[in-house]
């Protein structure tokens, strides 16, 4: 304590350079023992302005010692650093220094320091250091570099190279994470600092070797977005062309290594040109990049969406398959409305494990990998696990929300849950590793983690810390990438992990077979996302409406009406591959045609219910495309515009022409209603229209006076429900004498006039008149 008081008094007279930034906090240094000696032996520099370093707070201090603003005007970001230091690697860091001040900075220096003797002893210490909130001194300088003057609003990029033989780096005698500090100093003042981590491997160190910690790294290989070709939808409705062969029939190499050359990619793109649902060009490029990365890192467990896998230009080797179209099982059970999904065209047969295997085999691979259910936007509940098990998924992937209880040390992420449908193995992701792997900072205060390089440094340090927590305890941890993680980030992480001697990269099967951390028949309560649930319900309602319109065409508009049971009996696999398309084109039976349209609709509906963060562009695009499909189908029967009608008698005829652009005959009702009581038309007329033809129906107009009105002509199905367009026809009535009754009326009027005149001339006058 006396030593600390002496230093506090000295702090009033001196300030420390960047290499001794935290020397005023000696309480922790005393606990570190010999670190204090090294710290006290370091030279002190007296600041000309008698100020102290205050960069550990959000305030900054100007040259006269006055507080300026709460937010710093300069900041540091790491763009590249050596993830793991070995005996020969040395250390290299590249940083960008930003100046958001309204004035330029003077030239300065970026210092890189560490504490070669420090060892993190708790997860709190390592997190506090990441947040720049831990009193850990960094007295050992690794290097420095001159920083030129930075203009207002400008940046400067600098690199510090540390040779493997550099004294501080070579003096690190124990492996594991070390605190690392970057300090930007101009004149006598630290304008910005950034805490990060340096992780030393055991390579070249004379230390005891401990068992490696088991780590499984997995990633879902699924689409971030699907696109719909409206022209292909129109062709499917009109049957004007035969759809191209599905990607399921693409030639596949017997070697399932990555097919990433440009020729294969080009051929695959051509094969899907006329498909209604396909991957965007961006998704195809993403698949190629991911495929090349997967080929480099075979220990990465790729879990493929079979629909995406078979349609992508690159089909990498995978460790397992997931539910088709990344169907969100957790949202399905959170909504708890199976009927809503079925009305929208989504049944369990579309996304169960059996169907996933069928889609995968349809892609050309005869060997079916294990099936895993990947978590969606809601938590895994007992109901969700039960549904997954009922559909053939006995192993599921869960994020850290599955078991939120914090333990003193990390543990195996394998759980077994007893459900009414059978046992389910849950592989739970380790929270901190998963957060970093998905490109997120562990907290908003962990400034170094705002960049990939900073997150990677923390990720490597954190994994080493976990192994050091319990070096002789066998544990299996899981870390997953997100659905949209970029190939470059995956490559960086996996390359670093593959160099980490303290990690043993295992597969999902091995982790699933590990002794479970917990076996029970209960899980955390549901924490359903109300916004996501409302969005899902809205999408299902719209999909149900569009599917209902297609079924209306089948049962109430087509002349050869189809029973819904007939459609249900069709093989959706064959229809999806368009095997039946030629037959449908040459037959008067529209069953297969309607079936193919329903399969197309239901494929879009399934893709709209993916587990990607909601609401997604894919959901909006699929729902809109489904509505377009139904709308275009119904609008294939339309009323043609007609000319106005002039009526010169009590009655007339109004012809209406109806066109049928569909490949099958229809039978509908045409209705007419005027907005006048004096000018009316007959109400309804039935009409049959052959395929690709026109037909005409005639309405009778009756008038009782001159004037004008409008006939509103519309279509209804045989059940009386309206559909399609409406057509307004103007009617003008000009009454003329056109028969004997008119002449009789005129004669009677003339007679009355003559009688009136006779009375006028022959009446007797009054005497006083």
C-alpha positions in Angstrom: 0.0 0.0 0.0 2.9 2.3 0.8 4.3 1.6 -2.7 0.9 2.4 -4.3 0.6 5.7 -2.3 4.1 6.7 -3.4 3.1 6.1 -7.0 -0.1 8.0 -6.7 1.8 11.0 -5.3 4.3 10.7 -8.2 1.4 10.7 -10.6 0.8 14.3 -9.6 4.2 15.1 -10.9 4.8 12.8 -13.8 2.9 11.0 -16.5 3.8 7.7 -18.1 4.5 7.0 -21.7 2.4 4.6 -23.8 4.4 1.6 -22.7 3.4 2.2 -19.0 -0.2 3.2 -19.6 -1.6 1.4 -16.6 1.1 1.9 -14.1 -1.1 4.1 -11.9 -3.2 1.0 -11.2 -0.7 -1.0 -9.2 -3.1 -3.0 -7.2 -3.4 -5.6 -9.9 0.3 -5.4 -10.6 1.1 -6.3 -7.0 -1.0 -9.4 -7.4 1.0 -10.2 -10.5 4.2 -10.2 -8.5 7.3 -9.9 -10.7 5.3 -7.8 -13.2 5.6 -4.9 -10.7 9.4 -5.2 -10.6 9.5 -5.0 -14.4 7.2 -2.1 -14.3 9.1 -0.1 -11.8 12.3 -0.6 -13.6 10.9 1.0 -16.7 12.0 4.6 -17.4 9.6 7.4 -16.5 9.2 10.5 -18.7 8.0 13.7 -17.2 5.3 15.3 -19.2 5.9 19.0 -19.9 2.2 19.9 -19.1 2.0 17.9 -15.8 -1.0 15.9 -17.1 -2.0 12.3 -16.4 -3.3 9.7 -18.8 -7.1 9.5 -18.8 -7.7 7.4 -21.8 -9.3 4.6 -19.8 -12.5 6.7 -19.6 -14.6 8.1 -22.3 -13.3 11.6 -21.7 -10.3 13.2 -23.5 -7.9 15.8 -22.3 -6.4 18.6 -24.4 -2.8 20.0 -24.2 -3.7 22.2 -21.3 -5.2 19.5 -19.2 -8.8 20.7 -19.8 -11.6 18.1 -20.6 -12.9 18.5 -24.1 -15.7 16.1 -25.1 -17.0 12.8 -23.9 -16.1 10.9 -27.1 -12.5 10.5 -28.2 -11.6 12.3 -31.4 -9.1 9.6 -32.4 -9.5 5.8 -32.6 -7.6 2.7 -33.6 -8.8 -0.3 -35.5 -6.9 -3.5 -36.2 -7.1 -4.6 -39.8 -4.5 -7.4 -39.6 -2.6 -9.2 -36.9 -0.8 -12.5 -36.4 -3.5 -14.8 -34.8 -1.0 -17.3 -33.2 2.6 -16.6 -32.2 5.1 -19.4 -32.5 8.8 -19.5 -32.0 9.4 -18.5 -35.6 6.4 -16.5 -36.6 7.2 -13.2 -35.0 4.2 -10.8 -34.7 2.7 -8.4 -37.2 -0.1 -5.9 -36.7 -1.6 -3.4 -39.1 -3.8 -0.7 -37.7 -5.9 2.2 -39.0 -5.9 5.4 -36.9 -8.8 7.7 -37.5 -9.1 11.3 -36.7 -12.6 12.6 -36.4 -11.6 15.9 -34.9 -12.1 19.2 -36.8 -8.3 19.8 -36.8 -5.4 17.8 -38.0 -3.2 15.9 -35.5 0.5 16.3 -35.3 2.8 13.5 -36.2 3.0 10.8 -33.4 3.8 7.3 -32.6 1.9 4.0 -32.3 3.3 1.9 -29.5 2.6 -1.9 -29.2 3.0 -3.3 -25.7 2.2 -6.4 -23.7 2.7 -8.1 -20.4 4.9 -11.1 -21.0 4.4 -12.5 -17.5 0.6 -12.1 -17.2 -1.9 -15.0 -17.3 -5.6 -14.5 -17.5 -7.2 -16.4 -14.6 -10.9 -15.8 -15.2 -13.4 -15.1 -18.0 -14.2 -11.8 -16.2 -10.6 -10.7 -16.5 -10.5 -11.5 -20.2 -13.8 -9.7 -20.9 -12.9 -6.7 -18.9 -9.6 -6.4 -20.7 -11.4 -6.6 -24.1 -13.7 -3.7 -22.9 -10.7 -1.7 -21.8 -11.8 -1.9 -18.2 -9.2 -4.1 -16.5 -6.2 -2.7 -14.4 -3.7 -4.9 -16.2 -0.3 -3.2 -16.9 1.4 -3.7 -20.2 5.0 -2.7 -19.5 6.8 -4.7 -22.2 7.2 -3.0 -25.5 7.0 -5.0 -28.6 7.6 -2.2 -31.1 6.5 1.2 -32.4 6.0 3.0 -35.6 5.9 6.7 -36.6 2.4 8.0 -37.5 2.3 11.0 -39.8 0.0 13.9 -39.3 -3.6 12.9 -39.8 -5.9 15.5 -41.4 -9.3 16.3 -40.0 -11.6 13.4 -40.9 -8.7 11.4 -42.3 -7.0 8.2 -41.5 -3.5 6.7 -41.4 -2.6 3.1 -41.8 0.6 1.8 -40.2 2.2 -1.6 -39.6 4.4 -2.8 -36.7 6.6 -5.8 -37.5 8.0 -7.7 -34.5 10.9 -10.1 -35.3 10.7 -13.6 -33.6 14.0 -12.7 -31.8 12.7 -9.5 -30.4 13.5 -9.4 -26.7 9.9 -9.1 -25.4 8.5 -11.6 -27.8 11.2 -14.1 -27.1 10.8 -13.7 -23.3 7.3 -15.0 -23.3 7.8 -18.3 -21.4 4.2 -19.6 -21.2 1.7 -20.3 -23.9 -1.8 -18.8 -23.9 -3.4 -15.4 -24.3 -1.5 -12.2 -23.3 -2.9 -8.7 -23.0 -1.9 -6.5 -25.9 -2.2 -2.7 -26.0 -1.9 -0.3 -28.9 -1.3 3.3 -27.8 -1.4 6.3 -30.2 0.8 9.0 -28.7 1.2 12.6 -30.0 3.7 14.7 -28.1 3.2 13.9 -24.5 -0.4 12.7 -24.8 -2.1 9.3 -25.4 -4.8 10.2 -27.9 -6.2 6.7 -28.3 -5.5 3.2 -27.1 -6.9 -0.2 -28.0 -6.7 -3.4 -25.9 -6.4 -6.7 -27.8 -4.8 -10.1 -27.4 -1.6 -11.8 -28.4 -1.8 -15.6 -28.2 1.4 -17.6 -27.8 1.4 -21.3 -28.8 3.4 -23.9 -27.0 5.7 -24.2 -30.0 9.3 -23.9 -28.9 8.4 -23.5 -25.2 9.8 -25.8 -22.5 6.4 -26.4 -20.9 4.3 -29.4 -20.1 2.0 -30.6 -22.8 -1.7 -30.9 -21.9 -4.5 -32.7 -23.8 -6.1 -30.6 -26.6 -9.6 -29.4 -26.1 -12.2 -30.8 -28.6 -13.8 -28.2 -30.8 -16.4 -28.8 -33.5 -16.9 -26.1 -36.1 -20.0 -26.2 -38.2 -21.8 -24.1 -40.8 -25.2 -24.3 -42.5 -24.8 -24.4 -46.3 -28.0 -22.8 -47.4 -29.2 -19.9 -49.5 -29.4 -16.4 -48.2 -31.9 -15.6 -50.9 -33.8 -17.3 -53.7 -35.2 -15.5 -56.8 -38.2 -16.1 -59.0 -38.3 -15.8 -62.8 -41.7 -14.4 -63.7 -41.3 -15.4 -67.3 -40.8 -19.0 -66.3 -43.9 -18.8 -64.2 -45.8 -17.4 -67.3 -44.5 -20.3 -69.4 -45.5 -22.8 -66.8 -49.0 -21.4 -66.7 -49.3 -21.3 -70.5 -47.3 -24.4 -71.2 -45.8 -22.6 -74.1 -42.4 -24.2 -73.5 -41.2 -27.3 -71.7 -39.3 -26.3 -68.6 -35.6 -27.2 -68.6 -34.4 -30.2 -66.8 -34.2 -29.7 -63.1 -30.8 -29.4 -61.5 -31.5 -32.7 -60.0 -30.6 -34.3 -63.3 -27.4 -32.3 -63.8 -24.4 -34.5 -64.4 -22.5 -34.9 -61.3 -18.9 -36.1 -61.0 -18.4 -39.3 -59.2 -15.8 -37.6 -57.1 -17.7 -35.3 -54.8 -14.9 -32.9 -54.4 -15.7 -29.3 -55.1 -16.6 -28.5 -58.7 -15.5 -25.0 -58.7 -14.0 -24.5 -62.2 -15.7 -22.0 -64.4 -16.9 -24.4 -67.1 -18.9 -26.4 -64.5 -20.3 -23.2 -63.0 -21.3 -21.9 -66.5 -23.0 -25.2 -67.4 -24.9 -25.2 -64.1 -26.0 -21.6 -64.7 -27.3 -22.5 -68.2 -29.2 -25.5 -66.8 -31.2 -23.4 -64.5 -31.9 -20.4 -66.8 -35.6 -21.3 -67.3 -36.3 -22.5 -63.9 -39.0 -20.6 -62.0 -37.0 -20.7 -58.7 -33.3 -20.4 -58.8 -30.3 -18.9 -57.1 -29.3 -15.4 -57.9 -26.1 -14.6 -59.5 -24.7 -13.4 -56.2 -25.7 -16.6 -54.5 -24.0 -18.6 -57.2 -20.8 -16.6 -56.7 -21.1 -17.1 -52.9 -21.5 -20.8 -53.4 -18.3 -20.9 -55.5 -16.3 -19.0 -52.9 -17.6 -21.2 -50.1 -16.9 -24.3 -52.1 -13.2 -23.4 -52.5 -12.9 -22.6 -48.8 -14.6 -25.8 -47.8 -12.1 -27.7 -49.9 -9.2 -26.1 -48.0 -10.6 -26.9 -44.5 -11.9 -30.5 -44.4 -12.4 -30.3 -40.6 -15.2 -27.8 -41.1 -18.5 -29.5 -40.7 -20.7 -28.4 -43.6 -24.4 -29.1 -43.0 -26.2 -28.6 -46.4 -29.7 -27.6 -47.2 -30.4 -30.3 -49.9 -32.4 -27.9 -52.1 -29.5 -25.4 -52.1 -26.8 -28.0 -52.4 -28.3 -29.6 -55.5 -29.0 -26.3 -57.2 -25.7 -24.6 -56.5 -23.0 -24.6 -59.1 -20.6 -26.0 -56.4 -21.5 -29.2 -54.5 -18.8 -29.6 -51.8 -18.3 -32.6 -49.6 -20.6 -32.3 -46.6 -20.9 -33.7 -43.1 -24.6 -33.8 -43.0 -27.9 -32.5 -44.4 -30.4 -30.2 -42.7 -34.2 -29.6 -43.2 -35.0 -28.7 -46.9 -35.0 -24.9 -47.6 -33.8 -24.4 -44.1 -37.3 -24.7 -42.8 -37.8 -23.1 -39.4 -39.0 -25.9 -37.1 -38.8 -23.6 -34.1 -41.2 -21.0 -35.6 -43.5 -23.9 -36.8 -44.0 -25.1 -33.2 -44.0 -21.5 -31.7 -46.9 -20.6 -34.0 -48.6 -23.9 -33.1 -51.0 -23.8 -36.1 -50.4 -26.8 -38.3 -53.5 -26.0 -40.3 -52.2 -22.6 -41.3 -49.1 -24.2 -42.7 -51.1 -26.8 -44.6 -53.4 -24.2 -46.1 -50.3 -22.3 -47.3 -49.1 -25.5 -49.0 -46.5 -26.6 -46.4 -46.8 -30.1 -45.1 -44.4 -32.1 -42.9 -43.6 -34.3 -45.9 -41.8 -31.4 -47.5 -39.3 -30.8 -44.8 -38.8 -34.1 -42.9 -35.5 -36.0 -42.9 -36.8 -38.5 -45.4 -37.6 -35.8 -47.9 -34.2 -34.1 -47.2 -32.5 -37.4 -48.1 -34.6 -37.8 -51.2 -33.7 -34.3 -52.4 -30.0 -35.0 -51.7 -30.1 -38.3 -53.6 -31.9 -36.5 -56.4 -28.9 -34.3 -56.7 -26.8 -37.2 -57.8 -25.2 -38.5 -54.6 -26.2 -42.1 -53.6 -24.7 -41.9 -50.1 -26.9 -40.1 -47.7 -25.2 -38.3 -44.8 -26.6 -37.8 -41.4 -29.6 -35.4 -40.9 -29.4 -32.5 -38.5 -32.1 -30.0 -37.6 -30.7 -26.5 -37.5 -32.2 -24.0 -35.1 -34.4 -21.3 -36.6 -35.5 -17.9 -35.2 -37.0 -19.2 -32.0 -35.6 -21.3 -29.1 -35.6 -25.1 -29.1 -38.5 -26.0 -26.9 -39.7 -29.4 -25.9 -42.4 -29.1 -28.6 -39.9 -28.1 -31.2 -37.6 -31.0 -30.3 -40.5 -33.4 -30.4 -41.5 -32.1 -33.8 -38.0 -32.5 -35.1 -37.8 -36.1 -33.7 -41.1 -37.0 -35.2 -39.8 -35.9 -38.6 -36.7 -38.0 -38.4 -34.1 -35.6 -36.9 -32.6 -37.2 -33.8 -29.8 -34.6 -33.6 -30.3 -30.8 -33.6 -28.0 -27.8 -33.6 -28.7 -25.2 -30.9 -27.4 -21.8 -30.1 -26.4 -20.6 -26.6 -30.1 -19.9 -25.8 -30.8 -23.6 -25.3 -29.2 -23.7 -21.8 -28.5 -20.2 -20.6 -27.2 -21.3 -17.2 -23.6 -20.0 -16.6 -21.1 -22.4 -15.1 -17.7 -21.7 -13.7 -16.0 -23.3 -16.6 -17.0 -24.2 -20.1 -18.4 -27.7 -20.5 -19.3 -30.2 -23.2 -22.2 -28.9 -25.3 -23.9 -32.3 -25.8 -27.3 -32.7 -24.2 -29.9 -35.5 -24.4 -33.5 -34.6 -24.1 -36.3 -37.1 -23.6 -39.3 -36.2 -25.8 -42.6 -38.0 -26.4 -41.3 -39.0 -29.8 -38.0 -40.3 -28.5 -34.6 -39.0 -27.4 -33.0 -36.0 -29.1 -29.3 -35.2 -29.0 -28.8 -31.4 -28.7 -25.5 -30.0 -29.7 -25.3 -26.6 -28.1 -23.0 -23.8 -29.3 -20.6 -22.2 -26.9 -21.8 -18.6 -26.5 -18.7 -16.4 -26.7 -17.0 -18.4 -29.5 -20.3 -18.4 -31.5 -20.8 -14.7 -31.1 -17.3 -13.9 -32.4 -17.6 -16.5 -35.2 -20.7 -14.8 -36.5 -18.9 -11.5 -36.8 -20.3 -9.9 -33.7 -18.5 -8.3 -30.8 -18.9 -9.7 -27.3 -20.0 -6.3 -26.2 -20.3 -2.7 -27.5 -17.4 -1.7 -25.3 -15.0 -4.3 -26.9 -13.7 -1.8 -29.5 -11.1 -4.1 -30.9 -13.8 -6.6 -31.9 -15.3 -4.1 -34.4 -13.0 -5.5 -37.0 -12.4 -9.1 -38.3 -8.8 -9.0 -37.2 -9.7 -7.9 -33.7 -12.4 -10.5 -33.4 -10.1 -13.2 -34.6 -7.5 -12.2 -32.0 -10.1 -12.5 -29.3 -11.5 -15.7 -30.7 -8.1 -17.4 -30.6 -7.3 -16.0 -27.2 -10.7 -17.2 -25.9 -10.3 -20.7 -27.2 -6.8 -20.9 -25.5 -8.2 -19.6 -22.3 -10.9 -22.2 -22.3 -8.4 -25.0 -22.7 -6.3 -23.6 -19.8 -9.3 -23.4 -17.5 -9.5 -27.2 -17.2 -6.5 -28.6 -19.2 -7.1 -32.2 -18.1 -10.8 -32.4 -18.4 -12.2 -33.8 -21.6 -14.7 -31.4 -23.2 -16.4 -31.0 -26.5 -17.3 -27.5 -27.6 -19.3 -26.4 -30.6 -18.9 -23.2 -32.6 -21.0 -22.3 -35.7 -20.8 -19.8 -38.4 -24.0 -18.0 -39.5 -25.9 -18.7 -42.7 -24.4 -15.7 -44.4 -20.8 -15.8 -43.2 -18.3 -14.9 -45.9 -15.8 -17.3 -47.2 -12.8 -15.0 -46.4 -13.8 -14.9 -42.7 -14.3 -18.7 -42.6 -10.8 -19.2 -44.1 -9.2 -16.9 -41.6 -10.8 -18.6 -38.6 -10.2 -22.2 -39.8 -6.6 -21.5 -40.8 -6.0 -20.1 -37.3 -7.7 -23.0 -35.6 -5.8 -25.6 -37.6 -2.6 -24.0 -36.2 -3.8 -24.0 -32.6 -2.0 -26.9 -30.9 -4.4 -26.7 -27.9 -7.4 -27.6 -30.1 -8.5 -30.9 -31.5 -11.0 -30.2 -34.4 -13.6 -33.0 -34.3 -16.7 -33.8 -36.3 -20.4 -33.6 -35.3 -20.8 -37.4 -35.0 -18.0 -37.5 -32.5 -19.5 -34.7 -30.5 -22.9 -36.3 -30.6 -21.5 -39.5 -29.1 -19.6 -37.8 -26.3 -20.8 -38.2 -22.7 -23.7 -35.7 -22.5 -23.4 -32.8 -20.1 -27.0 -33.2 -19.2 -29.8 -35.7 -19.7 -33.3 -34.6 -18.9 -36.9 -34.3 -20.2 -37.1 -30.6 -20.0 -35.6 -27.6 -21.7 -35.7 -23.8 -21.2 -39.2 -22.3 -21.6 -40.1 -20.8 -24.9 -39.0 -17.3 -25.7 -40.9 -16.8 -28.9 -40.2 -13.7 -30.9 -43.6 -12.0 -31.2 -42.6 -9.9 -34.1 -41.3 -12.9 -36.0 -44.4 -14.9 -35.2 -46.7 -12.2 -36.4 -44.7 -11.9 -39.6 -44.9 -15.6 -40.1 -48.6 -15.7 -39.6 -49.1 -12.9 -42.1 -47.0 -14.7 -44.7 -49.0 -17.9 -44.2 -52.3 -16.1 -44.7 -51.2 -14.6 -48.0 -49.8 -18.0 -49.1 -53.1 -19.7 -48.2 -55.0 -17.1 -50.3 -52.8 -17.7 -53.3 -53.0 -21.5 -53.0 -56.8 -21.2 -52.6 -57.0 -19.3 -55.9 -55.1 -22.1 -57.7 -57.5 -24.6 -56.3 -60.4 -22.5 -57.4 -59.1 -22.7 -61.0 -59.0 -26.5 -60.6 -62.4 -27.1 -59.1 -64.6 -24.2 -60.2 -63.3 -22.7 -63.4 -61.8 -25.4 -65.6 -64.4 -27.1 -67.7 -62.9 -30.5 -66.8 -62.9 -29.8 -63.1 -60.5 -31.6 -60.9 -61.2 -33.0 -57.5 -58.7 -31.9 -54.9 -58.0 -35.5 -54.0 -56.8 -36.1 -57.5 -54.2 -33.4 -57.2 -53.1 -34.7 -53.8 -52.5 -38.2 -55.3 -49.9 -36.9 -57.8 -46.2 -37.5 -57.1 -44.8 -34.1 -56.2 -41.2 -35.3 -56.9 -42.1 -36.1 -60.5 -44.0 -32.9 -60.9 -41.2 -30.9 -59.5 -38.8 -32.4 -62.0 -41.4 -31.7 -64.7 -41.4 -35.3 -65.8 -45.2 -35.0 -66.4 -45.0 -31.8 -68.4 -45.0 -33.3 -71.9 -48.0 -35.5 -71.0 -50.0 -32.6 -69.6 -49.3 -30.6 -72.8 -50.8 -33.3 -75.0 -53.8 -34.3 -72.9 -57.2 -32.8 -72.2 -56.8 -33.8 -68.6 -55.5 -30.7 -66.7 -54.7 -32.7 -63.5 -51.0 -32.8 -63.9 -50.8 -29.2 -65.1 -52.6 -28.0 -61.9 -50.5 -30.3 -59.9 -47.3 -28.8 -61.3 -48.5 -25.3 -60.5 -49.4 -26.3 -56.9 -45.9 -27.9 -56.5 -44.3 -24.6 -57.8 -46.4 -22.6 -55.3 -45.6 -24.9 -52.4 -41.9 -24.8 -53.2 -42.0 -21.1 -52.9 -44.0 -21.3 -49.7 -41.5 -23.7 -48.2 -38.6 -21.4 -49.1 -40.4 -18.5 -47.5 -40.4 -20.2 -44.1 -36.6 -20.5 -43.7 -34.8 -20.0 -40.5 -32.9 -17.0 -41.7 -33.4 -13.8 -39.7 -36.9 -12.5 -40.3 -38.3 -10.8 -42.2 -36.0 -11.7 -45.1 -35.9 -10.6 -48.7 -36.5 -14.2 -49.6 -39.8 -14.4 -47.7 -41.1 -11.3 -49.3 -40.0 -12.4 -52.8 -41.5 -15.9 -52.4 -44.8 -14.6 -51.1 -45.0 -12.0 -53.8 -44.2 -14.6 -56.5 -46.8 -17.0 -55.1 -49.4 -14.3 -55.3 -48.3 -13.4 -58.9 -48.6 -17.1 -59.9 -52.2 -17.3 -58.6 -53.1 -13.8 -60.1 -51.6 -14.6 -63.5 -53.5 -17.9 -63.5 -56.9 -16.4 -62.8 -56.2 -13.5 -65.2 -55.6 -16.0 -68.0 -59.4 -15.8 -68.4 -60.4 -12.2 -69.1 -63.1 -10.0 -70.5 -62.1 -8.1 -73.6 -62.8 -4.4 -73.9 -66.0 -3.6 -75.7 -67.4 -0.6 -77.5 -70.2 1.5 -76.1 -73.8 0.6 -77.0 -76.5 2.9 -78.3 -80.1 1.9 -77.9 -82.9 3.3 -80.1 -85.7 1.1 -78.9 -87.0 -0.6 -75.8 -84.5 -3.4 -76.2 -81.1 -4.2 -77.7 -78.2 -6.7 -77.6 -74.8 -6.2 -75.9 -72.1 -8.7 -77.0 -69.3 -9.6 -74.6 -66.2 -11.4 -75.7 -64.2 -13.5 -73.2 -60.7 -14.8 -73.9 -59.0 -17.8 -72.5 -55.2 -17.8 -72.6 -54.9 -21.0 -70.6 -54.0 -24.3 -72.2 -57.3 -25.9 -71.0 -60.9 -25.1 -71.6 -62.8 -23.2 -68.9 -66.5 -22.9 -68.0 -67.5 -19.6 -66.2 -70.3 -17.2 -65.7 -70.4 -13.7 -67.1 -72.3 -11.2 -65.0 -73.6 -7.7 -66.0 -75.0 -5.0 -63.7 -76.0 -1.5 -64.6 -76.1 1.5 -62.3 -79.5 2.7 -63.6 -83.0 1.4 -62.9 -84.3 2.6 -66.3 -81.6 1.0 -68.4 -80.9 -2.6 -67.3 -79.3 -5.8 -68.8 -79.9 -9.5 -68.3 -77.8 -10.5 -65.2 -75.9 -13.8 -65.9 -74.8 -15.9 -68.8 -72.8 -19.1 -68.8 -70.0 -19.6 -71.3 -67.5 -22.3 -72.3 -64.2 -21.1 -73.7 -61.8 -23.6 -75.4 -58.1 -23.3 -74.7 -56.3 -20.4 -76.3 -59.6 -19.1 -77.8 -62.3 -16.5 -77.5 -66.0 -16.9 -77.0 -68.9 -14.5 -77.1 -72.0 -14.1 -74.9 -74.9 -11.7 -75.5 -76.8 -9.8 -72.9 -80.2 -8.2 -73.5 -80.6 -4.5 -72.8 -84.0 -3.1 -71.9 -84.7 0.6 -71.5 -87.7 2.6 -70.4 -86.5 6.1 -71.2 -83.7 8.0 -72.9 -80.5 8.4 -71.0 -77.2 6.8 -70.3 -75.8 4.2 -68.0 -72.8 1.9 -67.5 -72.9 -1.9 -67.5 -70.3 -3.4 -65.2 -69.3 -6.8 -66.6 -67.5 -9.3 -64.4 -66.6 -13.0 -64.2 -67.4 -15.5 -61.5 -66.6 -19.2 -61.1 -69.3 -21.8 -61.0 -69.6 -21.3 -57.2 -70.5 -17.6 -57.8 -67.1 -16.2 -56.6 -65.7 -13.3 -58.7 -62.3 -13.4 -60.2 -60.3 -11.8 -63.0 -60.9 -8.3 -64.5 -64.0 -6.3 -64.8 -65.1 -4.4 -67.9 -67.3 -1.3 -68.1 -69.5 -0.8 -71.1 -71.3 2.6 -71.7 -75.0 2.3 -72.8 -76.8 5.3 -74.3 -80.6 5.2 -74.9 -82.3 7.4 -77.6 -86.1 6.5 -77.7 -87.6 6.4 -81.3 -90.9 5.2 -82.7 -90.4 1.8 -84.0 -93.8 0.0 -84.0 -97.7 0.3 -84.3 -98.2 1.1 -80.6 -96.3 4.3 -81.1 -98.5 5.4 -83.9 -101.6 4.6 -81.8 -100.3 6.8 -79.0 -99.6 9.6 -81.4 -103.1 9.3 -83.0 -104.7 9.4 -79.6 -102.8 12.5 -78.8 -103.8 14.2 -82.0 -107.5 13.3 -81.3 -107.3 14.9 -77.9 -105.8 18.0 -79.4 -108.7 18.3 -81.9 -111.3 17.8 -79.3 -109.7 20.5 -77.2 -109.7 23.0 -80.1 -113.4 22.2 -80.9 -114.4 22.8 -77.3 -112.5 26.1 -77.3 -114.5 27.4 -80.3 -117.9 26.0 -79.5 -118.3 26.7 -75.8 -121.0 29.1 -74.6 -119.9 32.4 -73.3 -121.0 33.9 -69.9 -123.3 36.9 -70.1 -120.8 39.2 -68.5 -117.9 37.9 -70.5 
